[in-house]
C-alpha cells in the first residue's frame, strides 16, 4: 500500500512556489504601471525654470531692460517687439516663452503694480502651447532700472516636443 501523505506535501510546495511566482510577477507589472508619471515632467519643469531664471538674470546684469525699454527715463516706442526678438534669439529653437513685466512703484506709501506688457511678450502662436506641455518652468526677478523704476519680470518657459 502506498502512502499518500508525502505526495500532498509535494503538491503544496509546488502550489506555494507557483503562487509566489504569480505574486512576484503581479507586483512587477503593477510597479511598472504605477511608476510616478511626474518624474519626467518634473525634471523638464526644473530645467526650464533654471534656464528662465538664468536668462532673466543675464538680461538684467547686461542692463538689457534699461537699454531696450527706456529712453530718457520714459518707455521707448516699440520696446515690446524689440525685447521679444532679443529673448527669442537667446532661446533654443524648440523653446517657447511668455513674459509679463509690471511696474511696482510706491505711491503715497502704498505699493502699486501696473502691467506694462499690455498684449504680453510671447513667441508662442497660441496659449495652448503652454497648456499642452509636459513641464512649464517659470522664474521671477525684481529689477530696478537706472531711472528707478522697479520692475517685476515673470517668465514662463516650455520646451516643444
DSSP file (Angstrom, degrees, kcal/mol; ACC not computed):
  #  RESIDUE AA STRUCTURE BP1 BP2  ACC     N-H-->O    O-->H-N    N-H-->O    O-->H-N    TCO  KAPPA ALPHA  PHI   PSI    X-CA   Y-CA   Z-CA
    1    1 A X              0   0    0      0, 0.0     2,-0.3     0, 0.0     0, 0.0   0.000 360.0 360.0 360.0 140.2    0.0    0.0    0.0
    2    2 A X        -     0   0    0      1,-0.0     2,-0.4     2,-0.0     0, 0.0  -0.631 360.0-123.5 -94.6 148.0    1.3    3.5   -0.9
    3    3 A X        -     0   0    0     -2,-0.3     4,-0.3     1,-0.1    -1,-0.0  -0.754  16.3-168.0 -89.9 135.5    1.4    6.4    1.4
    4    4 A X     >  +     0   0    0     -2,-0.4     4,-1.4     2,-0.1    -1,-0.1   0.558  68.3  84.2 -98.2 -10.5   -0.4    9.5    0.3
    5    5 A X  H  > S+     0   0    0      1,-0.2     4,-1.5     2,-0.2     3,-0.4   0.938  89.1  45.5 -61.4 -55.4    1.0   11.9    2.9
    6    6 A X  H  > S+     0   0    0      1,-0.2     4,-2.0     2,-0.2    -1,-0.2   0.843 108.5  58.8 -62.7 -31.6    4.3   12.9    1.3
    7    7 A X  H  > S+     0   0    0     -4,-0.3     4,-2.1     1,-0.2    -1,-0.2   0.898 103.4  51.0 -65.7 -39.2    2.6   13.4   -2.1
    8    8 A X  H  X S+     0   0    0     -4,-1.4     4,-2.2    -3,-0.4    -1,-0.2   0.876 108.5  53.1 -65.1 -35.9    0.2   16.0   -0.7
    9    9 A X  H  X S+     0   0    0     -4,-1.5     4,-2.1     2,-0.2    -2,-0.2   0.892 108.1  49.8 -65.1 -40.2    3.2   17.9    0.8
   10   10 A X  H  X S+     0   0    0     -4,-2.0     4,-2.3     2,-0.2    -2,-0.2   0.897 109.9  51.1 -65.2 -39.9    5.0   18.0   -2.5
   11   11 A X  H  X S+     0   0    0     -4,-2.1     4,-2.7     1,-0.2    -2,-0.2   0.907 109.4  50.5 -63.0 -41.8    1.8   19.3   -4.2
   12   12 A X  H  X S+     0   0    0     -4,-2.2     4,-2.5     2,-0.2    -1,-0.2   0.891 109.7  50.4 -64.6 -39.3    1.6   22.0   -1.5
   13   13 A X  H  X S+     0   0    0     -4,-2.1     4,-2.4     2,-0.2    -2,-0.2   0.922 112.8  45.9 -64.6 -44.4    5.2   23.1   -2.1
   14   14 A X  H  X S+     0   0    0     -4,-2.3     4,-2.5     2,-0.2     5,-0.2   0.903 113.0  50.8 -65.2 -41.2    4.7   23.3   -5.8
   15   15 A X  H  X S+     0   0    0     -4,-2.7     4,-2.3     2,-0.2    -2,-0.2   0.908 111.6  47.4 -62.9 -42.2    1.5   25.2   -5.3
   16   16 A X  H  X S+     0   0    0     -4,-2.5     4,-2.4     2,-0.2    -2,-0.2   0.891 111.6  51.2 -66.1 -39.9    3.2   27.7   -3.0
   17   17 A X  H  X S+     0   0    0     -4,-2.4     4,-1.8     2,-0.2    -2,-0.2   0.927 112.2  45.5 -63.8 -45.3    6.1   28.1   -5.4
   18   18 A X  H  X S+     0   0    0     -4,-2.5     4,-2.2     2,-0.2    -2,-0.2   0.885 112.1  52.7 -65.0 -39.1    3.7   28.8   -8.3
   19   19 A X  H  X S+     0   0    0     -4,-2.3     4,-2.4     1,-0.2    -2,-0.2   0.914 108.8  49.2 -63.3 -42.8    1.7   31.2   -6.1
   20   20 A X  H  X S+     0   0    0     -4,-2.4     4,-2.4     1,-0.2    -1,-0.2   0.871 109.7  51.8 -66.7 -35.2    4.8   33.2   -5.1
   21   21 A X  H  X S+     0   0    0     -4,-1.8     4,-2.4     2,-0.2    -1,-0.2   0.914 110.9  48.1 -65.1 -42.2    5.9   33.4   -8.8
   22   22 A X  H  X S+     0   0    0     -4,-2.2     4,-2.5     2,-0.2    -2,-0.2   0.909 112.4  49.1 -64.3 -42.1    2.4   34.8   -9.7
   23   23 A X  H  X S+     0   0    0     -4,-2.4     4,-2.3     2,-0.2    -2,-0.2   0.921 112.1  47.5 -64.3 -44.3    2.6   37.3   -6.8
   24   24 A X  H  X S+     0   0    0     -4,-2.4     4,-2.2     2,-0.2    -2,-0.2   0.904 113.0  48.9 -64.5 -41.2    6.1   38.5   -7.8
   25   25 A X  H  X S+     0   0    0     -4,-2.4     4,-2.4     2,-0.2    -2,-0.2   0.909 111.5  49.6 -64.8 -41.3    5.1   38.8  -11.5
   26   26 A X  H  X S+     0   0    0     -4,-2.5     4,-2.6     1,-0.2    -2,-0.2   0.897 110.9  49.5 -64.5 -39.7    1.9   40.8  -10.5
   27   27 A X  H  X S+     0   0    0     -4,-2.3     4,-2.5     2,-0.2    -1,-0.2   0.895 110.6  50.7 -66.5 -39.3    4.0   43.1   -8.3
   28   28 A X  H  X S+     0   0    0     -4,-2.2     4,-1.4     2,-0.2    -2,-0.2   0.915 113.1  44.8 -63.9 -43.0    6.5   43.7  -11.1
   29   29 A X  H  X S+     0   0    0     -4,-2.4     4,-1.7     2,-0.2    -2,-0.2   0.916 113.8  50.3 -66.8 -42.8    3.7   44.5  -13.6
   30   30 A X  H  X S+     0   0    0     -4,-2.6     4,-2.2     1,-0.2    -2,-0.2   0.894 108.1  51.9 -64.3 -40.1    2.0   46.8  -11.0
   31   31 A X  H  < S+     0   0    0     -4,-2.5     4,-0.5     1,-0.2    -1,-0.2   0.845 109.2  51.6 -67.0 -31.2    5.1   48.7  -10.2
   32   32 A X  H  < S+     0   0    0     -4,-1.4    -1,-0.2    -5,-0.2     3,-0.2   0.844 114.3  42.7 -70.4 -33.3    5.7   49.3  -13.9
   33   33 A X  H  < S+     0   0    0     -4,-1.7    -2,-0.2     1,-0.2    -1,-0.2   0.785 114.9  49.0 -81.2 -28.6    2.2   50.7  -14.3
   34   34 A X  S  < S+     0   0    0     -4,-2.2    -1,-0.2    -5,-0.2    -2,-0.2   0.425  76.7 134.9 -94.2   0.6    2.2   52.7  -11.1
   35   35 A X  S    S-     0   0    0     -4,-0.5     2,-0.3    -3,-0.2    -3,-0.1  -0.207  72.1 -94.6 -52.9 138.6    5.5   54.5  -11.7
   36   36 A X    >   -     0   0    0      1,-0.2     3,-1.0     2,-0.1     4,-0.3  -0.377  32.8-160.4 -61.0 116.9    5.2   58.2  -11.0
   37   37 A X  T 3> S+     0   0    0     -2,-0.3     4,-0.7     1,-0.2     3,-0.4   0.644  82.9  68.9 -74.1 -12.3    4.5   59.9  -14.3
   38   38 A X  H 3> S+     0   0    0      1,-0.2     4,-3.0     2,-0.2     5,-0.3   0.568  73.6  84.9 -85.1  -7.3    5.6   63.2  -12.9
   39   39 A X  H <> S+     0   0    0     -3,-1.0     4,-1.6     2,-0.2    -1,-0.2   0.918  96.4  40.2 -62.9 -42.3    9.3   62.4  -12.7
   40   40 A X  H  > S+     0   0    0     -3,-0.4     4,-2.2    -4,-0.3    -1,-0.2   0.943 119.4  44.6 -70.0 -48.0   10.0   63.3  -16.4
   41   41 A X  H  X S+     0   0    0     -4,-0.7     4,-2.3     1,-0.2    -2,-0.2   0.841 111.2  54.8 -67.6 -31.4    7.8   66.3  -16.4
   42   42 A X  H  X S+     0   0    0     -4,-3.0     4,-2.5     2,-0.2    -1,-0.2   0.909 108.4  48.3 -66.7 -40.7    9.2   67.5  -13.0
   43   43 A X  H  X S+     0   0    0     -4,-1.6     4,-2.5    -5,-0.3    -2,-0.2   0.906 112.1  49.3 -65.1 -41.1   12.7   67.3  -14.4
   44   44 A X  H  X S+     0   0    0     -4,-2.2     4,-2.5     2,-0.2    -2,-0.2   0.895 111.0  50.3 -64.0 -39.3   11.6   69.3  -17.5
   45   45 A X  H  X S+     0   0    0     -4,-2.3     4,-2.5     2,-0.2    -2,-0.2   0.926 111.4  47.6 -64.2 -45.2    9.9   71.9  -15.3
   46   46 A X  H  X S+     0   0    0     -4,-2.5     4,-2.5     2,-0.2    -2,-0.2   0.911 113.1  48.5 -63.1 -42.7   13.0   72.3  -13.1
   47   47 A X  H  X S+     0   0    0     -4,-2.5     4,-2.4     1,-0.2    -2,-0.2   0.921 113.1  47.3 -63.3 -43.8   15.3   72.6  -16.2
   48   48 A X  H  X S+     0   0    0     -4,-2.5     4,-2.6     2,-0.2    -2,-0.2   0.891 112.0  50.4 -65.8 -38.7   13.0   75.2  -17.8
   49   49 A X  H  X S+     0   0    0     -4,-2.5     4,-2.5     2,-0.2     5,-0.2   0.921 111.4  48.0 -65.2 -43.4   12.8   77.1  -14.5
   50   50 A X  H  X S+     0   0    0     -4,-2.5     4,-2.4     1,-0.2    -2,-0.2   0.921 113.5  47.4 -62.2 -43.7   16.6   77.2  -14.1
   51   51 A X  H  X S+     0   0    0     -4,-2.4     4,-2.6     2,-0.2    -2,-0.2   0.918 111.9  49.7 -64.9 -43.3   17.0   78.3  -17.7
   52   52 A X  H  X S+     0   0    0     -4,-2.6     4,-2.5     2,-0.2     5,-0.2   0.918 112.8  46.9 -62.3 -43.9   14.4   81.0  -17.5
   53   53 A X  H  X S+     0   0    0     -4,-2.5     4,-2.3     1,-0.2    -1,-0.2   0.910 112.7  49.8 -65.1 -41.4   15.9   82.4  -14.3
   54   54 A X  H  X S+     0   0    0     -4,-2.4     4,-2.4    -5,-0.2    -2,-0.2   0.908 111.5  48.9 -63.0 -42.2   19.4   82.3  -15.8
   55   55 A X  H  X S+     0   0    0     -4,-2.6     4,-2.3     2,-0.2    -2,-0.2   0.930 112.0  47.4 -64.6 -46.0   18.2   84.1  -18.9
   56   56 A X  H  X S+     0   0    0     -4,-2.5     4,-2.2     1,-0.2    -1,-0.2   0.894 112.2  50.9 -62.9 -39.1   16.4   86.8  -16.9
   57   57 A X  H  X S+     0   0    0     -4,-2.3     4,-2.8     2,-0.2    -1,-0.2   0.911 109.7  49.7 -65.4 -42.5   19.5   87.3  -14.7
   58   58 A X  H  X S+     0   0    0     -4,-2.4     4,-1.6     1,-0.2    -2,-0.2   0.909 111.3  49.3 -62.7 -41.3   21.8   87.6  -17.7
   59   59 A X  H  <>S+     0   0    0     -4,-2.3     5,-2.4     1,-0.2     6,-0.5   0.896 113.2  47.1 -63.8 -40.1   19.5   90.2  -19.3
   60   60 A X  H ><5S+     0   0    0     -4,-2.2     3,-1.5     1,-0.2    -2,-0.2   0.915 110.7  50.8 -68.7 -43.0   19.4   92.2  -16.0
   61   61 A X  H 3<5S+     0   0    0     -4,-2.8    -1,-0.2     1,-0.3    -2,-0.2   0.813 109.9  50.8 -65.7 -29.1   23.1   92.1  -15.5
   62   62 A X  T 3<5S-     0   0    0     -4,-1.6    -1,-0.3    -5,-0.2    -2,-0.2   0.338 111.3-121.3 -89.2   8.1   23.7   93.3  -19.0
   63   63 A X  T <>5 +     0   0    0     -3,-1.5     4,-2.3     1,-0.1    -3,-0.2   0.798  64.4 145.7  56.2  31.2   21.3   96.2  -18.5
   64   64 A X  H  >< +     0   0    0     -5,-2.4     4,-2.5     1,-0.2     5,-0.4   0.889  66.0  54.0 -65.0 -39.8   19.2   94.9  -21.4
   65   65 A X  H  > S+     0   0    0     -6,-0.5     4,-2.4     1,-0.2     5,-0.5   0.918 111.0  46.0 -63.2 -42.3   16.0   96.0  -19.9
   66   66 A X  H  > S+     0   0    0      1,-0.2     4,-1.5     3,-0.2    -1,-0.2   0.933 114.6  47.7 -62.8 -45.6   17.2   99.6  -19.5
   67   67 A X  H  < S+     0   0    0     -4,-2.3    -2,-0.2     1,-0.2    -1,-0.2   0.848 122.5  31.5 -67.4 -35.6   18.6   99.7  -23.0
   68   68 A X  H  < S+     0   0    0     -4,-2.5    -2,-0.2    -5,-0.2    -3,-0.2   0.883 123.9  40.2 -89.9 -42.8   15.6   98.3  -24.7
   69   69 A X  H  < S+     0   0    0     -4,-2.4     7,-3.1    -5,-0.4     2,-0.4   0.792 108.4  54.8 -83.0 -28.4   12.7   99.5  -22.6
   70   70 A X  E  <  +A   75   0A   0     -4,-1.5     2,-0.3    -5,-0.5     5,-0.2  -0.849  44.6 175.4-120.8 145.3   13.7  103.1  -21.7
   71   71 A X  E >  S-A   74   0A   0      3,-3.0     3,-1.5    -2,-0.4    -4,-0.0  -0.939  82.9 -14.1-142.3 118.1   14.7  106.3  -23.5
   72   72 A X  T 3  S-     0   0    0     -2,-0.3     3,-0.1     1,-0.3    -2,-0.0   0.846 128.8 -53.6  56.9  37.4   15.2  109.5  -21.5
   73   73 A X  T 3  S+     0   0    0      1,-0.3     2,-0.3    76,-0.0    -1,-0.3   0.405 122.2  92.8  83.2  -3.2   13.5  108.0  -18.4
   74   74 A X  E <  S-A   71   0A   0     -3,-1.5    -3,-3.0     1,-0.0    -1,-0.3  -0.800  88.2 -83.8-119.1 162.6   10.3  107.0  -20.3
   75   75 A X  E     -A   70   0A   0     -2,-0.3    -5,-0.3    -5,-0.2     2,-0.1  -0.431  48.1-124.2 -64.9 135.5    9.2  103.8  -22.0
   76   76 A X    >   -     0   0    0     -7,-3.1     3,-1.0    -8,-0.1     2,-0.3  -0.437  25.5-103.8 -76.9 152.8   10.5  103.6  -25.6
   77   77 A X  T 3  S+     0   0    0      1,-0.2    -1,-0.1    -2,-0.1    -7,-0.0  -0.628 104.7  11.5 -74.5 133.7    8.2  103.1  -28.5
   78   78 A X  T 3> S+     0   0    0     -2,-0.3     4,-1.7     1,-0.1    -1,-0.2   0.645  81.5 136.1  76.6  15.6    8.2   99.5  -29.8
   79   79 A X  H <>  +     0   0    0     -3,-1.0     4,-2.5     1,-0.2     5,-0.2   0.831  65.1  60.3 -66.1 -30.8   10.2   98.2  -26.8
   80   80 A X  H  > S+     0   0    0     -4,-0.2     4,-2.3     2,-0.2    -1,-0.2   0.935 107.2  43.9 -63.7 -46.0    7.9   95.1  -26.5
   81   81 A X  H  > S+     0   0    0      2,-0.2     4,-2.2     1,-0.2    -1,-0.2   0.907 114.3  50.2 -65.6 -41.0    8.7   93.8  -30.0
   82   82 A X  H  X S+     0   0    0     -4,-1.7     4,-2.1     1,-0.2    -2,-0.2   0.903 112.5  46.4 -64.8 -40.9   12.4   94.5  -29.6
   83   83 A X  H  X S+     0   0    0     -4,-2.5     4,-2.8     2,-0.2     5,-0.3   0.880 110.1  54.4 -69.0 -37.2   12.5   92.7  -26.3
   84   84 A X  H  X S+     0   0    0     -4,-2.3     4,-2.4    -5,-0.2    -2,-0.2   0.912 110.4  45.7 -62.1 -42.7   10.6   89.8  -27.7
   85   85 A X  H  X S+     0   0    0     -4,-2.2     4,-1.9     2,-0.2    -1,-0.2   0.907 113.0  51.1 -66.2 -41.7   13.1   89.4  -30.6
   86   86 A X  H  X S+     0   0    0     -4,-2.1     4,-0.7     2,-0.2    -2,-0.2   0.940 114.2  42.1 -62.2 -48.5   16.0   89.7  -28.2
   87   87 A X  H >< S+     0   0    0     -4,-2.8     3,-1.1     1,-0.2     4,-0.5   0.922 112.9  53.9 -66.2 -43.5   14.7   87.0  -25.8
   88   88 A X  H >< S+     0   0    0     -4,-2.4     3,-0.8    -5,-0.3    -1,-0.2   0.837 105.0  54.5 -59.8 -33.3   13.6   84.7  -28.7
   89   89 A X  H 3< S+     0   0    0     -4,-1.9    -1,-0.3     1,-0.2    -2,-0.2   0.694 105.3  53.9 -74.4 -17.4   17.1   84.9  -30.1
   90   90 A X  T << S+     0   0    0     -3,-1.1     2,-0.2    -4,-0.7    -1,-0.2   0.469  97.6  81.6 -94.2  -2.7   18.6   83.7  -26.8
   91   91 A X  S <  S-     0   0    0     -3,-0.8     6,-0.0    -4,-0.5    -3,-0.0  -0.661  89.3 -97.0-101.3 155.9   16.4   80.6  -26.6
   92   92 A X    >   -     0   0    0     -2,-0.2     3,-1.7     1,-0.1    -1,-0.1  -0.292  41.9-107.7 -61.7 159.3   16.8   77.2  -28.2
   93   93 A X  T 3  S+     0   0    0      1,-0.3    -1,-0.1    -4,-0.1    -2,-0.0   0.750 118.0  51.2 -65.8 -23.5   14.7   76.8  -31.4
   94   94 A X  T 3  S+     0   0    0     66,-0.1    66,-4.5     2,-0.0     2,-0.4   0.252  91.1 101.2 -97.4  14.0   12.2   74.4  -29.7
   95   95 A X  E <   -B  159   0B   0     -3,-1.7     2,-0.4    64,-0.3    64,-0.2  -0.793  51.0-164.2-103.9 141.9   11.5   76.7  -26.7
   96   96 A X  E     -B  158   0B   0     62,-3.0    62,-2.4    -2,-0.4     2,-0.3  -0.953   9.5-168.2-120.8 142.2    8.5   78.9  -26.2
   97   97 A X  E     -B  157   0B   0     -2,-0.4    26,-1.3    60,-0.2    27,-0.7  -0.913  16.1-165.4-130.8 157.7    8.3   81.8  -23.7
   98   98 A X  E     -BC 156 122B   0     58,-2.1    58,-2.9    -2,-0.3     2,-0.4  -0.980  18.0-174.2-138.3 126.4    5.7   84.0  -22.2
   99   99 A X  E     -BC 155 121B   0     22,-3.2    22,-2.0    -2,-0.4     2,-0.4  -0.973  10.7-172.2-130.1 136.8    6.8   87.1  -20.3
  100  100 A X  E     -B  154   0B   0     54,-2.5    54,-2.8    -2,-0.4     2,-0.4  -0.984   6.8-163.7-124.3 140.8    5.0   89.7  -18.3
  101  101 A X  E     -B  153   0B   0     -2,-0.4    15,-3.0    52,-0.2    16,-1.1  -0.988   7.1-174.0-127.2 128.7    6.5   92.9  -16.9
  102  102 A X  E     -BD 152 115B   0     50,-2.4    50,-2.6    -2,-0.4     2,-0.6  -0.924  23.4-131.8-121.8 146.8    5.0   95.0  -14.2
  103  103 A X  E     -BD 151 114B   0     11,-3.1    11,-2.3    -2,-0.4     2,-0.7  -0.879  21.6-165.2 -94.6 119.6    6.0   98.4  -12.8
  104  104 A X  E     + D   0 113B   0     46,-3.8     2,-0.3    -2,-0.6     9,-0.2  -0.885  21.5 161.1-109.2 102.2    5.9   98.1   -9.0
  105  105 A X  E     - D   0 112B   0      7,-2.1     7,-3.8    -2,-0.7     2,-0.6  -0.778  39.0-124.8-119.4 163.4    6.0  101.6   -7.5
  106  106 A X  E     - D   0 111B   0     -2,-0.3     2,-0.6     5,-0.3     5,-0.2  -0.943  25.7-173.6-109.7 116.5    5.2  103.1   -4.2
  107  107 A X  E >  S- D   0 110B   0      3,-2.6     3,-1.7    -2,-0.6    -2,-0.0  -0.952  73.8 -19.9-114.1 117.0    2.7  106.0   -4.4
  108  108 A X  T 3  S-     0   0    0     -2,-0.6    -1,-0.2     1,-0.3     3,-0.1   0.869 128.8 -51.1  52.7  41.9    2.0  107.9   -1.2
  109  109 A X  T 3  S+     0   0    0      1,-0.2     2,-0.5    -3,-0.1    -1,-0.3   0.452 117.9 109.8  80.7   1.3    3.3  104.9    0.8
  110  110 A X  E <   -D  107   0B   0     -3,-1.7    -3,-2.6     2,-0.0     2,-0.2  -0.941  67.8-129.5-113.1 121.3    1.1  102.4   -0.9
  111  111 A X  E     -D  106   0B   0     -2,-0.5     2,-0.4    -5,-0.2    -5,-0.3  -0.481  29.2-172.2 -69.2 135.0    2.7   99.9   -3.3
  112  112 A X  E     -D  105   0B   0     -7,-3.8    -7,-2.1    -2,-0.2     2,-0.5  -0.967  12.3-156.9-129.5 144.9    1.1   99.7   -6.7
  113  113 A X  E     -D  104   0B   0     -2,-0.4     2,-0.4    -9,-0.2    -9,-0.2  -0.983  10.6-177.9-124.4 125.1    1.6   97.3   -9.6
  114  114 A X  E     -D  103   0B   0    -11,-2.3   -11,-3.1    -2,-0.5     2,-0.3  -0.985  28.6-120.8-125.3 133.2    0.8   98.2  -13.1
  115  115 A X  E     -D  102   0B   0     -2,-0.4   -13,-0.3   -13,-0.2     3,-0.1  -0.537  23.5-175.8 -73.6 126.3    1.2   95.9  -16.1
  116  116 A X  S    S+     0   0    0    -15,-3.0     2,-1.3    -2,-0.3     3,-0.2   0.725  71.4  70.5 -93.0 -26.3    3.5   97.2  -18.7
  117  117 A X        +     0   0    0    -16,-1.1    -1,-0.2     1,-0.2     4,-0.1  -0.702  60.0 175.3 -95.7  86.7    3.1   94.4  -21.2
  118  118 A X  S    S+     0   0    0     -2,-1.3    -1,-0.2     1,-0.2     3,-0.0   0.907  83.3  25.1 -60.7 -45.8   -0.5   95.0  -22.4
  119  119 A X  S    S-     0   0    0     -3,-0.2    -1,-0.2     1,-0.1    -2,-0.1   0.450 114.3-120.2-100.3  -0.5   -0.5   92.3  -25.1
  120  120 A X        -     0   0    0      1,-0.1     2,-0.6   -19,-0.1   -20,-0.2   0.275  17.0 -97.5  79.8 152.2    2.2   90.2  -23.5
  121  121 A X  E     +C   99   0B   0    -22,-2.0   -22,-3.2    -4,-0.1     2,-0.3  -0.937  59.9 140.5-107.5 117.6    5.5   89.1  -24.8
  122  122 A X  E     -C   98   0B   0     -2,-0.6   -24,-0.2   -24,-0.2   -38,-0.1  -0.991  46.0-157.7-156.7 146.5    5.5   85.6  -26.3
  123  123 A X  S    S+     0   0    0    -26,-1.3     2,-0.3    -2,-0.3   -25,-0.1   0.349  70.2 103.3-103.5   3.2    6.9   83.7  -29.2
  124  124 A X        -     0   0    0    -27,-0.7     3,-0.1     1,-0.1    -2,-0.0  -0.682  66.8-145.3 -85.0 138.3    4.1   81.1  -29.0
  125  125 A X  S    S+     0   0    0     -2,-0.3     2,-0.3     1,-0.1    -1,-0.1   0.878  82.7  14.5 -69.6 -37.9    1.4   81.4  -31.6
  126  126 A X  S >  S-     0   0    0      1,-0.0     3,-1.3    -3,-0.0     4,-0.3  -0.947  73.3-119.9-136.0 155.7   -1.3   80.2  -29.2
  127  127 A X  T >> S+     0   0    0     -2,-0.3     4,-1.4     1,-0.2     3,-1.2   0.679 102.3  81.4 -67.3 -16.1   -1.6   79.8  -25.4
  128  128 A X  H 3> S+     0   0    0      1,-0.3     4,-2.4     2,-0.2    -1,-0.2   0.734  76.2  72.3 -63.2 -20.7   -2.4   76.1  -26.0
  129  129 A X  H <4 S+     0   0    0     -3,-1.3     4,-0.4     1,-0.2    -1,-0.3   0.902 103.9  39.4 -59.0 -40.3    1.4   75.5  -26.3
  130  130 A X  H <4 S+     0   0    0     -3,-1.2     3,-0.3    -4,-0.3    -1,-0.2   0.825 114.3  53.2 -80.0 -32.5    1.7   76.1  -22.5
  131  131 A X  H  < S+     0   0    0     -4,-1.4    -2,-0.2     1,-0.2    -1,-0.2   0.848 112.6  43.5 -71.2 -33.9   -1.4   74.2  -21.6
  132  132 A X  S  < S+     0   0    0     -4,-2.4    -1,-0.2     3,-0.0    -2,-0.2   0.507  90.9 111.4 -89.8  -5.2   -0.4   71.0  -23.5
  133  133 A X        -     0   0    0     -4,-0.4     3,-0.2    -3,-0.3    27,-0.1  -0.334  66.0-137.3 -74.6 151.2    3.2   71.0  -22.3
  134  134 A X  S    S+     0   0    0      1,-0.3     2,-0.4    25,-0.3   -89,-0.1   0.856  90.6  13.9 -73.1 -36.3    4.6   68.3  -20.0
  135  135 A X        -     0   0    0     24,-0.2     2,-0.6   -91,-0.1    24,-0.5  -0.930  63.0-167.5-147.6 119.6    6.5   70.8  -17.9
  136  136 A X  E     -E  158   0B   0     -2,-0.4     2,-0.3    -3,-0.2    22,-0.2  -0.927  13.7-158.5-107.9 119.8    6.3   74.6  -17.8
  137  137 A X  E     -E  157   0B   0     20,-2.8    20,-3.2    -2,-0.6     2,-0.3  -0.679  10.0-171.9 -94.2 150.8    9.1   76.3  -16.0
  138  138 A X  E     -E  156   0B   0     -2,-0.3     2,-0.3    18,-0.2    18,-0.2  -0.982   8.1-176.0-141.8 154.9    8.8   79.8  -14.6
  139  139 A X  E     -E  155   0B   0     16,-2.2    16,-2.7    -2,-0.3     2,-0.4  -0.992   6.6-160.2-148.3 149.7   11.0   82.4  -13.0
  140  140 A X  E     +E  154   0B   0     -2,-0.3     2,-0.3    14,-0.2    14,-0.2  -0.988  10.1 176.5-131.1 140.6   10.6   85.8  -11.4
  141  141 A X  E     -E  153   0B   0     12,-2.1    12,-2.7    -2,-0.4     2,-0.5  -0.968  23.5-137.9-135.9 157.7   13.0   88.6  -10.8
  142  142 A X  E     -E  152   0B   0     -2,-0.3     2,-0.4    10,-0.2    10,-0.2  -0.978  26.2-173.0-113.5 128.5   12.8   92.1   -9.5
  143  143 A X  E     -E  151   0B   0      8,-2.9     8,-3.6    -2,-0.5     2,-0.6  -0.981  16.0-153.8-129.1 129.3   14.8   94.7  -11.4
  144  144 A X  E     -E  150   0B   0     -2,-0.4     6,-0.2     6,-0.2    -2,-0.0  -0.911  21.2-143.8-103.0 121.8   15.5   98.3  -10.6
  145  145 A X    >   -     0   0    0      4,-2.7     3,-1.6    -2,-0.6   -82,-0.0  -0.198  27.1-104.3 -78.5 172.1   16.2  100.4  -13.6
  146  146 A X  T 3  S+     0   0    0      1,-0.3    -1,-0.1     2,-0.1    -2,-0.0   0.739 124.8  54.7 -68.1 -22.1   18.7  103.3  -13.8
  147  147 A X  T 3  S-     0   0    0      2,-0.1    -1,-0.3   -73,-0.0    -2,-0.0   0.207 123.7-107.3 -95.7  15.2   15.7  105.6  -13.8
  148  148 A X    <   +     0   0    0     -3,-1.6     2,-0.4     1,-0.3    -2,-0.1   0.729  67.7 148.8  67.2  28.2   14.5  104.0  -10.5
  149  149 A X        -     0   0    0    -44,-0.1    -4,-2.7   -46,-0.0     2,-0.7  -0.753  41.7-140.8 -80.8 138.7   11.5  102.1  -12.0
  150  150 A X  E     - E   0 144B   0     -2,-0.4   -46,-3.8    -6,-0.2     2,-0.4  -0.912  22.7-167.4-104.9 112.3   11.0   98.8  -10.0
  151  151 A X  E     -BE 103 143B   0     -8,-3.6    -8,-2.9    -2,-0.7     2,-0.6  -0.827  17.1-157.4-105.2 135.5   10.1   96.1  -12.5
  152  152 A X  E     -BE 102 142B   0    -50,-2.6   -50,-2.4    -2,-0.4     2,-0.5  -0.962  18.6-166.5-106.8 118.3    8.7   92.6  -11.6
  153  153 A X  E     -BE 101 141B   0    -12,-2.7   -12,-2.1    -2,-0.6     2,-0.4  -0.922   6.4-173.3-113.6 122.1    9.5   90.4  -14.5
  154  154 A X  E     -BE 100 140B   0    -54,-2.8   -54,-2.5    -2,-0.5     2,-0.4  -0.948   3.9-174.7-116.7 132.0    7.8   87.0  -14.8
  155  155 A X  E     -BE  99 139B   0    -16,-2.7   -16,-2.2    -2,-0.4     2,-0.4  -0.992  10.8-164.4-131.4 133.1    8.8   84.5  -17.5
  156  156 A X  E     -BE  98 138B   0    -58,-2.9   -58,-2.1    -2,-0.4     2,-0.4  -0.940  14.2-172.1-111.5 138.4    7.3   81.1  -18.3
  157  157 A X  E     +BE  97 137B   0    -20,-3.2   -20,-2.8    -2,-0.4     2,-0.3  -0.992   8.7 174.7-136.3 137.4    9.3   78.7  -20.5
  158  158 A X  E     -BE  96 136B   0    -62,-2.4   -62,-3.0    -2,-0.4     2,-0.5  -0.996  24.7-132.9-140.7 145.0    8.4   75.5  -22.1
  159  159 A X  E     -B   95   0B   0    -24,-0.5   -25,-0.3    -2,-0.3   -64,-0.3  -0.843  27.3-124.8 -97.8 133.1   10.3   73.2  -24.5
  160  160 A X              0   0    0    -66,-4.5   -66,-0.1    -2,-0.5    -1,-0.0  -0.302 360.0 360.0 -71.4 159.5    8.4   71.9  -27.5
  161  161 A X              0   0    0     -2,-0.0    -1,-0.1   -27,-0.0   -67,-0.0   0.429 360.0 360.0 -98.2 360.0    8.1   68.2  -28.2
